[in-house]
Amino acid sequence: MVKVGDKAPAFTLKDQEGHPQEVRDYAGQPLVLYFYPKDDTPGCTKEACSFRDGS
């Protein structure tokens, strides 16, 4: 498991528009990846808003 402060392994993920994003493109910059299980559910919406607001 990767811990806060660890170097991330090389990987690629698709962004919200389906474009590939490589973690190496963000080297030396803070990077936060936010995963959630399901769209349009009250719990996920509340969690996403809390994440956005820094709560």
PDBQT receptor file of N, H, CA, C and O in Angstrom, charges set to zero:
ATOM      1  N   MET A   1       0.834  -1.165   0.000  1.00  0.00    +0.000 N 
ATOM      2  CA  MET A   1       0.000   0.000   0.000  1.00  0.00    +0.000 C 
ATOM      3  C   MET A   1       0.887   1.239   0.000  1.00  0.00    +0.000 C 
ATOM      4  O   MET A   1       1.873   1.305   0.734  1.00  0.00    +0.000 OA
ATOM      5  N   VAL A   2       0.535   2.210  -0.818  1.00  0.00    +0.000 N 
ATOM      6  H   VAL A   2      -0.266   2.156  -1.414  1.00  0.00    +0.000 HD
ATOM      7  CA  VAL A   2       1.247   3.478  -0.872  1.00  0.00    +0.000 C 
ATOM      8  C   VAL A   2       0.786   4.342   0.297  1.00  0.00    +0.000 C 
ATOM      9  O   VAL A   2      -0.411   4.460   0.559  1.00  0.00    +0.000 OA
ATOM     10  N   LYS A   3       1.739   4.940   0.992  1.00  0.00    +0.000 N 
ATOM     11  H   LYS A   3       2.711   4.844   0.779  1.00  0.00    +0.000 HD
ATOM     12  CA  LYS A   3       1.427   5.802   2.132  1.00  0.00    +0.000 C 
ATOM     13  C   LYS A   3       1.710   7.258   1.764  1.00  0.00    +0.000 C 
ATOM     14  O   LYS A   3       2.438   7.532   0.809  1.00  0.00    +0.000 OA
ATOM     15  N   VAL A   4       1.140   8.178   2.516  1.00  0.00    +0.000 N 
ATOM     16  H   VAL A   4       0.549   7.955   3.291  1.00  0.00    +0.000 HD
ATOM     17  CA  VAL A   4       1.395   9.601   2.302  1.00  0.00    +0.000 C 
ATOM     18  C   VAL A   4       2.899   9.834   2.334  1.00  0.00    +0.000 C 
ATOM     19  O   VAL A   4       3.584   9.400   3.260  1.00  0.00    +0.000 OA
ATOM     20  N   GLY A   5       3.401  10.516   1.324  1.00  0.00    +0.000 N 
ATOM     21  H   GLY A   5       2.844  10.868   0.572  1.00  0.00    +0.000 HD
ATOM     22  CA  GLY A   5       4.825  10.812   1.238  1.00  0.00    +0.000 C 
ATOM     23  C   GLY A   5       5.620   9.805   0.430  1.00  0.00    +0.000 C 
ATOM     24  O   GLY A   5       6.755  10.093   0.050  1.00  0.00    +0.000 OA
ATOM     25  N   ASP A   6       5.059   8.619   0.151  1.00  0.00    +0.000 N 
ATOM     26  H   ASP A   6       4.137   8.385   0.459  1.00  0.00    +0.000 HD
ATOM     27  CA  ASP A   6       5.742   7.631  -0.681  1.00  0.00    +0.000 C 
ATOM     28  C   ASP A   6       5.774   8.101  -2.126  1.00  0.00    +0.000 C 
ATOM     29  O   ASP A   6       4.910   8.859  -2.565  1.00  0.00    +0.000 OA
ATOM     30  N   LYS A   7       6.778   7.645  -2.857  1.00  0.00    +0.000 N 
ATOM     31  H   LYS A   7       7.481   7.029  -2.500  1.00  0.00    +0.000 HD
ATOM     32  CA  LYS A   7       6.795   7.896  -4.292  1.00  0.00    +0.000 C 
ATOM     33  C   LYS A   7       5.786   6.964  -4.945  1.00  0.00    +0.000 C 
ATOM     34  O   LYS A   7       5.713   5.777  -4.625  1.00  0.00    +0.000 OA
ATOM     35  N   ALA A   8       5.020   7.517  -5.854  1.00  0.00    +0.000 N 
ATOM     36  H   ALA A   8       5.079   8.481  -6.114  1.00  0.00    +0.000 HD
ATOM     37  CA  ALA A   8       3.994   6.719  -6.538  1.00  0.00    +0.000 C 
ATOM     38  C   ALA A   8       4.639   5.845  -7.607  1.00  0.00    +0.000 C 
ATOM     39  O   ALA A   8       5.589   6.271  -8.264  1.00  0.00    +0.000 OA
ATOM     40  N   PRO A   9       4.138   4.637  -7.785  1.00  0.00    +0.000 N 
ATOM     41  CA  PRO A   9       4.609   3.814  -8.895  1.00  0.00    +0.000 C 
ATOM     42  C   PRO A   9       4.097   4.400 -10.210  1.00  0.00    +0.000 C 
ATOM     43  O   PRO A   9       3.145   5.180 -10.214  1.00  0.00    +0.000 OA
ATOM     44  N   ALA A  10       4.718   4.030 -11.309  1.00  0.00    +0.000 N 
ATOM     45  H   ALA A  10       5.492   3.396 -11.305  1.00  0.00    +0.000 HD
ATOM     46  CA  ALA A  10       4.268   4.501 -12.624  1.00  0.00    +0.000 C 
ATOM     47  C   ALA A  10       2.917   3.869 -12.950  1.00  0.00    +0.000 C 
ATOM     48  O   ALA A  10       2.757   2.651 -12.874  1.00  0.00    +0.000 OA
ATOM     49  N   PHE A  11       1.954   4.705 -13.311  1.00  0.00    +0.000 N 
ATOM     50  H   PHE A  11       2.085   5.695 -13.373  1.00  0.00    +0.000 HD
ATOM     51  CA  PHE A  11       0.658   4.199 -13.749  1.00  0.00    +0.000 C 
ATOM     52  C   PHE A  11      -0.057   5.269 -14.554  1.00  0.00    +0.000 C 
ATOM     53  O   PHE A  11       0.285   6.450 -14.499  1.00  0.00    +0.000 OA
ATOM     54  N   THR A  12      -1.061   4.825 -15.304  1.00  0.00    +0.000 N 
ATOM     55  H   THR A  12      -1.340   3.866 -15.349  1.00  0.00    +0.000 HD
ATOM     56  CA  THR A  12      -1.874   5.709 -16.136  1.00  0.00    +0.000 C 
ATOM     57  C   THR A  12      -3.337   5.473 -15.797  1.00  0.00    +0.000 C 
ATOM     58  O   THR A  12      -3.770   4.330 -15.653  1.00  0.00    +0.000 OA
ATOM     59  N   LEU A  13      -4.097   6.554 -15.670  1.00  0.00    +0.000 N 
ATOM     60  H   LEU A  13      -3.745   7.482 -15.788  1.00  0.00    +0.000 HD
ATOM     61  CA  LEU A  13      -5.537   6.492 -15.439  1.00  0.00    +0.000 C 
ATOM     62  C   LEU A  13      -6.232   7.392 -16.446  1.00  0.00    +0.000 C 
ATOM     63  O   LEU A  13      -5.629   8.328 -16.971  1.00  0.00    +0.000 OA
ATOM     64  N   LYS A  14      -7.487   7.112 -16.713  1.00  0.00    +0.000 N 
ATOM     65  H   LYS A  14      -7.977   6.351 -16.287  1.00  0.00    +0.000 HD
ATOM     66  CA  LYS A  14      -8.272   7.985 -17.582  1.00  0.00    +0.000 C 
ATOM     67  C   LYS A  14      -8.939   9.059 -16.735  1.00  0.00    +0.000 C 
ATOM     68  O   LYS A  14      -9.429   8.789 -15.638  1.00  0.00    +0.000 OA
ATOM     69  N   ASP A  15      -8.951  10.289 -17.261  1.00  0.00    +0.000 N 
ATOM     70  H   ASP A  15      -8.554  10.509 -18.152  1.00  0.00    +0.000 HD
ATOM     71  CA  ASP A  15      -9.631  11.368 -16.556  1.00  0.00    +0.000 C 
ATOM     72  C   ASP A  15     -11.122  11.332 -16.858  1.00  0.00    +0.000 C 
ATOM     73  O   ASP A  15     -11.601  10.428 -17.543  1.00  0.00    +0.000 OA
ATOM     74  N   GLN A  16     -11.854  12.317 -16.345  1.00  0.00    +0.000 N 
ATOM     75  H   GLN A  16     -11.464  13.051 -15.788  1.00  0.00    +0.000 HD
ATOM     76  CA  GLN A  16     -13.307  12.331 -16.496  1.00  0.00    +0.000 C 
ATOM     77  C   GLN A  16     -13.759  12.436 -17.944  1.00  0.00    +0.000 C 
ATOM     78  O   GLN A  16     -14.921  12.172 -18.251  1.00  0.00    +0.000 OA
ATOM     79  N   GLU A  17     -12.853  12.819 -18.837  1.00  0.00    +0.000 N 
ATOM     80  H   GLU A  17     -11.908  13.034 -18.587  1.00  0.00    +0.000 HD
ATOM     81  CA  GLU A  17     -13.188  12.906 -20.260  1.00  0.00    +0.000 C 
ATOM     82  C   GLU A  17     -12.638  11.723 -21.051  1.00  0.00    +0.000 C 
ATOM     83  O   GLU A  17     -12.735  11.691 -22.278  1.00  0.00    +0.000 OA
ATOM     84  N   GLY A  18     -12.065  10.760 -20.349  1.00  0.00    +0.000 N 
ATOM     85  H   GLY A  18     -11.986  10.786 -19.352  1.00  0.00    +0.000 HD
ATOM     86  CA  GLY A  18     -11.550   9.562 -20.995  1.00  0.00    +0.000 C 
ATOM     87  C   GLY A  18     -10.130   9.683 -21.526  1.00  0.00    +0.000 C 
ATOM     88  O   GLY A  18      -9.646   8.771 -22.197  1.00  0.00    +0.000 OA
ATOM     89  N   HIS A  19      -9.451  10.794 -21.238  1.00  0.00    +0.000 N 
ATOM     90  H   HIS A  19      -9.844  11.534 -20.693  1.00  0.00    +0.000 HD
ATOM     91  CA  HIS A  19      -8.078  10.987 -21.696  1.00  0.00    +0.000 C 
ATOM     92  C   HIS A  19      -7.099  10.364 -20.698  1.00  0.00    +0.000 C 
ATOM     93  O   HIS A  19      -7.265  10.518 -19.488  1.00  0.00    +0.000 OA
ATOM     94  N   PRO A  20      -6.088   9.667 -21.199  1.00  0.00    +0.000 N 
ATOM     95  CA  PRO A  20      -5.117   9.067 -20.283  1.00  0.00    +0.000 C 
ATOM     96  C   PRO A  20      -4.271  10.131 -19.586  1.00  0.00    +0.000 C 
ATOM     97  O   PRO A  20      -3.842  11.105 -20.204  1.00  0.00    +0.000 OA
ATOM     98  N   GLN A  21      -4.042   9.930 -18.305  1.00  0.00    +0.000 N 
ATOM     99  H   GLN A  21      -4.390   9.139 -17.803  1.00  0.00    +0.000 HD
ATOM    100  CA  GLN A  21      -3.194  10.809 -17.502  1.00  0.00    +0.000 C 
ATOM    101  C   GLN A  21      -2.136   9.935 -16.840  1.00  0.00    +0.000 C 
ATOM    102  O   GLN A  21      -2.462   8.952 -16.176  1.00  0.00    +0.000 OA
ATOM    103  N   GLU A  22      -0.875  10.295 -17.023  1.00  0.00    +0.000 N 
ATOM    104  H   GLU A  22      -0.610  11.094 -17.563  1.00  0.00    +0.000 HD
ATOM    105  CA  GLU A  22       0.213   9.522 -16.435  1.00  0.00    +0.000 C 
ATOM    106  C   GLU A  22       0.721  10.228 -15.185  1.00  0.00    +0.000 C 
ATOM    107  O   GLU A  22       0.929  11.442 -15.184  1.00  0.00    +0.000 OA
ATOM    108  N   VAL A  23       0.917   9.462 -14.132  1.00  0.00    +0.000 N 
ATOM    109  H   VAL A  23       0.748   8.476 -14.132  1.00  0.00    +0.000 HD
ATOM    110  CA  VAL A  23       1.355  10.043 -12.865  1.00  0.00    +0.000 C 
ATOM    111  C   VAL A  23       2.699  10.746 -13.032  1.00  0.00    +0.000 C 
ATOM    112  O   VAL A  23       2.958  11.736 -12.347  1.00  0.00    +0.000 OA
ATOM    113  N   ARG A  24       3.546  10.268 -13.911  1.00  0.00    +0.000 N 
ATOM    114  H   ARG A  24       3.336   9.464 -14.468  1.00  0.00    +0.000 HD
ATOM    115  CA  ARG A  24       4.865  10.895 -14.078  1.00  0.00    +0.000 C 
ATOM    116  C   ARG A  24       4.760  12.331 -14.591  1.00  0.00    +0.000 C 
ATOM    117  O   ARG A  24       5.677  13.127 -14.392  1.00  0.00    +0.000 OA
ATOM    118  N   ASP A  25       3.646  12.668 -15.251  1.00  0.00    +0.000 N 
ATOM    119  H   ASP A  25       2.901  12.021 -15.412  1.00  0.00    +0.000 HD
ATOM    120  CA  ASP A  25       3.453  14.034 -15.739  1.00  0.00    +0.000 C 
ATOM    121  C   ASP A  25       3.266  15.029 -14.598  1.00  0.00    +0.000 C 
ATOM    122  O   ASP A  25       3.328  16.240 -14.810  1.00  0.00    +0.000 OA
ATOM    123  N   TYR A  26       3.038  14.523 -13.395  1.00  0.00    +0.000 N 
ATOM    124  H   TYR A  26       2.988  13.539 -13.223  1.00  0.00    +0.000 HD
ATOM    125  CA  TYR A  26       2.812  15.378 -12.233  1.00  0.00    +0.000 C 
ATOM    126  C   TYR A  26       3.966  15.303 -11.237  1.00  0.00    +0.000 C 
ATOM    127  O   TYR A  26       3.825  15.717 -10.086  1.00  0.00    +0.000 OA
ATOM    128  N   ALA A  27       5.100  14.779 -11.678  1.00  0.00    +0.000 N 
ATOM    129  H   ALA A  27       5.215  14.443 -12.612  1.00  0.00    +0.000 HD
ATOM    130  CA  ALA A  27       6.264  14.636 -10.796  1.00  0.00    +0.000 C 
ATOM    131  C   ALA A  27       6.646  15.987 -10.198  1.00  0.00    +0.000 C 
ATOM    132  O   ALA A  27       6.705  16.996 -10.900  1.00  0.00    +0.000 OA
ATOM    133  N   GLY A  28       6.901  15.991  -8.901  1.00  0.00    +0.000 N 
ATOM    134  H   GLY A  28       6.853  15.172  -8.330  1.00  0.00    +0.000 HD
ATOM    135  CA  GLY A  28       7.302  17.205  -8.208  1.00  0.00    +0.000 C 
ATOM    136  C   GLY A  28       6.157  18.125  -7.834  1.00  0.00    +0.000 C 
ATOM    137  O   GLY A  28       6.380  19.200  -7.276  1.00  0.00    +0.000 OA
ATOM    138  N   GLN A  29       4.927  17.715  -8.135  1.00  0.00    +0.000 N 
ATOM    139  H   GLN A  29       4.745  16.842  -8.588  1.00  0.00    +0.000 HD
ATOM    140  CA  GLN A  29       3.751  18.516  -7.814  1.00  0.00    +0.000 C 
ATOM    141  C   GLN A  29       2.853  17.720  -6.864  1.00  0.00    +0.000 C 
ATOM    142  O   GLN A  29       2.825  16.490  -6.918  1.00  0.00    +0.000 OA
ATOM    143  N   PRO A  30       2.125  18.417  -6.002  1.00  0.00    +0.000 N 
ATOM    144  CA  PRO A  30       1.148  17.691  -5.194  1.00  0.00    +0.000 C 
ATOM    145  C   PRO A  30       0.090  17.063  -6.106  1.00  0.00    +0.000 C 
ATOM    146  O   PRO A  30      -0.342  17.682  -7.079  1.00  0.00    +0.000 OA
ATOM    147  N   LEU A  31      -0.316  15.861  -5.797  1.00  0.00    +0.000 N 
ATOM    148  H   LEU A  31       0.034  15.358  -5.007  1.00  0.00    +0.000 HD
ATOM    149  CA  LEU A  31      -1.308  15.158  -6.613  1.00  0.00    +0.000 C 
ATOM    150  C   LEU A  31      -2.251  14.399  -5.693  1.00  0.00    +0.000 C 
ATOM    151  O   LEU A  31      -1.816  13.629  -4.838  1.00  0.00    +0.000 OA
ATOM    152  N   VAL A  32      -3.532  14.623  -5.877  1.00  0.00    +0.000 N 
ATOM    153  H   VAL A  32      -3.885  15.249  -6.572  1.00  0.00    +0.000 HD
ATOM    154  CA  VAL A  32      -4.555  13.914  -5.109  1.00  0.00    +0.000 C 
ATOM    155  C   VAL A  32      -5.438  13.173  -6.094  1.00  0.00    +0.000 C 
ATOM    156  O   VAL A  32      -5.930  13.762  -7.057  1.00  0.00    +0.000 OA
ATOM    157  N   LEU A  33      -5.640  11.892  -5.861  1.00  0.00    +0.000 N 
ATOM    158  H   LEU A  33      -5.240  11.414  -5.079  1.00  0.00    +0.000 HD
ATOM    159  CA  LEU A  33      -6.560  11.092  -6.671  1.00  0.00    +0.000 C 
ATOM    160  C   LEU A  33      -7.770  10.786  -5.808  1.00  0.00    +0.000 C 
ATOM    161  O   LEU A  33      -7.636  10.316  -4.679  1.00  0.00    +0.000 OA
ATOM    162  N   TYR A  34      -8.935  11.052  -6.336  1.00  0.00    +0.000 N 
ATOM    163  H   TYR A  34      -9.044  11.434  -7.253  1.00  0.00    +0.000 HD
ATOM    164  CA  TYR A  34     -10.172  10.849  -5.584  1.00  0.00    +0.000 C 
ATOM    165  C   TYR A  34     -10.986   9.771  -6.278  1.00  0.00    +0.000 C 
ATOM    166  O   TYR A  34     -11.356   9.916  -7.443  1.00  0.00    +0.000 OA
ATOM    167  N   PHE A  35     -11.261   8.697  -5.566  1.00  0.00    +0.000 N 
ATOM    168  H   PHE A  35     -10.960   8.579  -4.620  1.00  0.00    +0.000 HD
ATOM    169  CA  PHE A  35     -12.048   7.589  -6.095  1.00  0.00    +0.000 C 
ATOM    170  C   PHE A  35     -13.357   7.504  -5.318  1.00  0.00    +0.000 C 
ATOM    171  O   PHE A  35     -13.387   7.742  -4.111  1.00  0.00    +0.000 OA
ATOM    172  N   TYR A  36     -14.410   7.171  -5.997  1.00  0.00    +0.000 N 
ATOM    173  H   TYR A  36     -14.386   6.978  -6.978  1.00  0.00    +0.000 HD
ATOM    174  CA  TYR A  36     -15.693   6.968  -5.328  1.00  0.00    +0.000 C 
ATOM    175  C   TYR A  36     -16.424   5.826  -6.014  1.00  0.00    +0.000 C 
ATOM    176  O   TYR A  36     -16.210   5.581  -7.201  1.00  0.00    +0.000 OA
ATOM    177  N   PRO A  37     -17.289   5.119  -5.279  1.00  0.00    +0.000 N 
ATOM    178  CA  PRO A  37     -17.870   3.892  -5.808  1.00  0.00    +0.000 C 
ATOM    179  C   PRO A  37     -19.026   4.051  -6.784  1.00  0.00    +0.000 C 
ATOM    180  O   PRO A  37     -19.196   3.204  -7.661  1.00  0.00    +0.000 OA
ATOM    181  N   LYS A  38     -19.826   5.104  -6.664  1.00  0.00    +0.000 N 
ATOM    182  H   LYS A  38     -19.688   5.793  -5.952  1.00  0.00    +0.000 HD
ATOM    183  CA  LYS A  38     -21.029   5.159  -7.491  1.00  0.00    +0.000 C 
ATOM    184  C   LYS A  38     -21.496   6.597  -7.674  1.00  0.00    +0.000 C 
ATOM    185  O   LYS A  38     -21.483   7.386  -6.729  1.00  0.00    +0.000 OA
ATOM    186  N   ASP A  39     -21.911   6.936  -8.896  1.00  0.00    +0.000 N 
ATOM    187  H   ASP A  39     -21.922   6.295  -9.663  1.00  0.00    +0.000 HD
ATOM    188  CA  ASP A  39     -22.441   8.271  -9.192  1.00  0.00    +0.000 C 
ATOM    189  C   ASP A  39     -23.865   8.441  -8.694  1.00  0.00    +0.000 C 
ATOM    190  O   ASP A  39     -24.616   7.478  -8.541  1.00  0.00    +0.000 OA
ATOM    191  N   ASP A  40     -24.209   9.684  -8.448  1.00  0.00    +0.000 N 
ATOM    192  H   ASP A  40     -23.600  10.467  -8.573  1.00  0.00    +0.000 HD
ATOM    193  CA  ASP A  40     -25.592  10.090  -8.175  1.00  0.00    +0.000 C 
ATOM    194  C   ASP A  40     -26.248   9.356  -7.007  1.00  0.00    +0.000 C 
ATOM    195  O   ASP A  40     -27.423   8.996  -7.067  1.00  0.00    +0.000 OA
ATOM    196  N   THR A  41     -25.482   9.143  -5.957  1.00  0.00    +0.000 N 
ATOM    197  H   THR A  41     -24.527   9.436  -5.908  1.00  0.00    +0.000 HD
ATOM    198  CA  THR A  41     -26.061   8.602  -4.733  1.00  0.00    +0.000 C 
ATOM    199  C   THR A  41     -25.851   9.642  -3.633  1.00  0.00    +0.000 C 
ATOM    200  O   THR A  41     -24.851  10.361  -3.654  1.00  0.00    +0.000 OA
ATOM    201  N   PRO A  42     -26.767   9.734  -2.679  1.00  0.00    +0.000 N 
ATOM    202  CA  PRO A  42     -26.648  10.769  -1.644  1.00  0.00    +0.000 C 
ATOM    203  C   PRO A  42     -25.328  10.711  -0.870  1.00  0.00    +0.000 C 
ATOM    204  O   PRO A  42     -24.720  11.744  -0.588  1.00  0.00    +0.000 OA
ATOM    205  N   GLY A  43     -24.896   9.507  -0.535  1.00  0.00    +0.000 N 
ATOM    206  H   GLY A  43     -25.390   8.668  -0.764  1.00  0.00    +0.000 HD
ATOM    207  CA  GLY A  43     -23.656   9.374   0.229  1.00  0.00    +0.000 C 
ATOM    208  C   GLY A  43     -22.450   9.851  -0.546  1.00  0.00    +0.000 C 
ATOM    209  O   GLY A  43     -21.611  10.577  -0.011  1.00  0.00    +0.000 OA
ATOM    210  N   CYS A  44     -22.355   9.450  -1.799  1.00  0.00    +0.000 N 
ATOM    211  H   CYS A  44     -23.036   8.860  -2.233  1.00  0.00    +0.000 HD
ATOM    212  CA  CYS A  44     -21.212   9.853  -2.616  1.00  0.00    +0.000 C 
ATOM    213  C   CYS A  44     -21.232  11.346  -2.897  1.00  0.00    +0.000 C 
ATOM    214  O   CYS A  44     -20.182  11.988  -2.922  1.00  0.00    +0.000 OA
ATOM    215  N   THR A  45     -22.412  11.899  -3.107  1.00  0.00    +0.000 N 
ATOM    216  H   THR A  45     -23.265  11.377  -3.087  1.00  0.00    +0.000 HD
ATOM    217  CA  THR A  45     -22.516  13.337  -3.342  1.00  0.00    +0.000 C 
ATOM    218  C   THR A  45     -22.049  14.100  -2.110  1.00  0.00    +0.000 C 
ATOM    219  O   THR A  45     -21.315  15.081  -2.231  1.00  0.00    +0.000 OA
ATOM    220  N   LYS A  46     -22.465  13.661  -0.931  1.00  0.00    +0.000 N 
ATOM    221  H   LYS A  46     -23.061  12.864  -0.833  1.00  0.00    +0.000 HD
ATOM    222  CA  LYS A  46     -22.064  14.313   0.316  1.00  0.00    +0.000 C 
ATOM    223  C   LYS A  46     -20.552  14.205   0.514  1.00  0.00    +0.000 C 
ATOM    224  O   LYS A  46     -19.901  15.181   0.886  1.00  0.00    +0.000 OA
ATOM    225  N   GLU A  47     -19.994  13.016   0.266  1.00  0.00    +0.000 N 
ATOM    226  H   GLU A  47     -20.523  12.223  -0.036  1.00  0.00    +0.000 HD
ATOM    227  CA  GLU A  47     -18.553  12.823   0.412  1.00  0.00    +0.000 C 
ATOM    228  C   GLU A  47     -17.785  13.683  -0.578  1.00  0.00    +0.000 C 
ATOM    229  O   GLU A  47     -16.772  14.284  -0.220  1.00  0.00    +0.000 OA
ATOM    230  N   ALA A  48     -18.256  13.749  -1.823  1.00  0.00    +0.000 N 
ATOM    231  H   ALA A  48     -19.079  13.261  -2.113  1.00  0.00    +0.000 HD
ATOM    232  CA  ALA A  48     -17.573  14.550  -2.838  1.00  0.00    +0.000 C 
ATOM    233  C   ALA A  48     -17.601  16.030  -2.472  1.00  0.00    +0.000 C 
ATOM    234  O   ALA A  48     -16.604  16.728  -2.654  1.00  0.00    +0.000 OA
ATOM    235  N   CYS A  49     -18.711  16.511  -1.966  1.00  0.00    +0.000 N 
ATOM    236  H   CYS A  49     -19.521  15.944  -1.818  1.00  0.00    +0.000 HD
ATOM    237  CA  CYS A  49     -18.811  17.918  -1.549  1.00  0.00    +0.000 C 
ATOM    238  C   CYS A  49     -17.879  18.192  -0.372  1.00  0.00    +0.000 C 
ATOM    239  O   CYS A  49     -17.239  19.243  -0.322  1.00  0.00    +0.000 OA
ATOM    240  N   SER A  50     -17.799  17.266   0.564  1.00  0.00    +0.000 N 
ATOM    241  H   SER A  50     -18.319  16.413   0.524  1.00  0.00    +0.000 HD
ATOM    242  CA  SER A  50     -16.893  17.429   1.701  1.00  0.00    +0.000 C 
ATOM    243  C   SER A  50     -15.443  17.450   1.236  1.00  0.00    +0.000 C 
ATOM    244  O   SER A  50     -14.640  18.241   1.731  1.00  0.00    +0.000 OA
ATOM    245  N   PHE A  51     -15.109  16.587   0.293  1.00  0.00    +0.000 N 
ATOM    246  H   PHE A  51     -15.761  15.944  -0.109  1.00  0.00    +0.000 HD
ATOM    247  CA  PHE A  51     -13.755  16.558  -0.260  1.00  0.00    +0.000 C 
ATOM    248  C   PHE A  51     -13.453  17.881  -0.956  1.00  0.00    +0.000 C 
ATOM    249  O   PHE A  51     -12.393  18.471  -0.744  1.00  0.00    +0.000 OA
ATOM    250  N   ARG A  52     -14.374  18.341  -1.777  1.00  0.00    +0.000 N 
ATOM    251  H   ARG A  52     -15.235  17.862  -1.950  1.00  0.00    +0.000 HD
ATOM    252  CA  ARG A  52     -14.213  19.604  -2.500  1.00  0.00    +0.000 C 
ATOM    253  C   ARG A  52     -14.010  20.771  -1.539  1.00  0.00    +0.000 C 
ATOM    254  O   ARG A  52     -13.184  21.651  -1.777  1.00  0.00    +0.000 OA
ATOM    255  N   ASP A  53     -14.777  20.763  -0.453  1.00  0.00    +0.000 N 
ATOM    256  H   ASP A  53     -15.448  20.047  -0.260  1.00  0.00    +0.000 HD
ATOM    257  CA  ASP A  53     -14.738  21.862   0.503  1.00  0.00    +0.000 C 
ATOM    258  C   ASP A  53     -13.591  21.750   1.506  1.00  0.00    +0.000 C 
ATOM    259  O   ASP A  53     -13.386  22.647   2.324  1.00  0.00    +0.000 OA
ATOM    260  N   GLY A  54     -12.850  20.653   1.440  1.00  0.00    +0.000 N 
ATOM    261  H   GLY A  54     -13.017  19.925   0.776  1.00  0.00    +0.000 HD
ATOM    262  CA  GLY A  54     -11.730  20.473   2.351  1.00  0.00    +0.000 C 
ATOM    263  C   GLY A  54     -12.134  20.099   3.757  1.00  0.00    +0.000 C 
ATOM    264  O   GLY A  54     -11.372  20.297   4.702  1.00  0.00    +0.000 OA
ATOM    265  N   SER A  55     -13.338  19.555   3.901  1.00  0.00    +0.000 N 
ATOM    266  H   SER A  55     -13.957  19.394   3.133  1.00  0.00    +0.000 HD
ATOM    267  CA  SER A  55     -13.827  19.186   5.236  1.00  0.00    +0.000 C 
ATOM    268  C   SER A  55     -13.277  17.851   5.672  1.00  0.00    +0.000 C 
ATOM    269  O   SER A  55     -13.584  17.386   6.770  1.00  0.00    +0.000 OA
TER     270      SER A  55
